[in-house]
C-alpha cells in the first residue's frame, strides 16, 4: 500500500481530526461550553494513592501519604496500616 493511502487511513481513523469535532464536548460539563473534560474524581485519586502506598509496604510511603494529606479521612487508614507494619 502506498504511503498516501496509509496517511488517508490514519487521518480518517482519528476521531475529529478531519472533521474538526471536539471529542471532549460529548463528556464535558455544560457550563464549560463543551471545551473541557469533567474534573477528575479527587476521592478516587486519593484512594488510589493510598493503595499504592500500602502496596509499597514501606514506612516512607505511608508517612509521605500522611504528610501530603493531613486533613483527609484516609489518613487514619494510612496510620492503621503503618501501625500494623510496625507490629510485625
Residue pairs with C-beta under 8 A, 6 or more apart in sequence:
11 17
11 18
12 18
15 21
15 23
16 22
16 23
22 34
22 35
24 34
24 35
24 36
24 37
25 34
25 35
27 37
27 38
28 34
28 35
28 36
28 37
28 38
29 36
29 38
46 69
46 72
46 74
47 74
49 65
50 65
50 74
50 77
50 78
52 61
53 61
53 62
53 64
53 65
53 78
53 81
54 61
54 62
54 78
54 81
57 85
59 82
59 85
59 86
62 78
62 79
62 81
62 82
62 85
63 82
65 74
65 75
65 78
66 75
66 78
66 79
66 82
69 75
